[in-house]
Amino acid sequence: MLRLAVFVSGGGTNLQALIDAVHENKIQNARIALVVSNKKDAYALERARKHGIKQCCIAPKDYADADAFAEALISTLEEERIDLVVLAGYLVILPALLIQNIKTG
């Protein structure tokens, strides 16, 4: 079963559609294991909480540079053994280091 991480920035309507699709078996052989937001007050994090999905905030502004931000994301994805990242209204430019790591994983 694929472990999904869903990256969000706001209210989480796209996240909710994914949660519903998983619960209704429209998306099979996958589960949402983690929700990551760049905003600590994003309602999407509350949606994740309500469904028992692990969530966290990793904001670029909390890191010295793009590489440090990317390392935090990579570390979190590795810790949670994420197989696939879904961008669902994520309003941050992904650092090159993260993209390279996801491609070569």
Summary of the structure (lengths in Angstrom):
residues: 105
radius of gyration: 13.1
end to end distance: 17.3
largest distance: 41.5
contacts: 312
relative contact order: 0.25
helix: 43%
strand: 22%
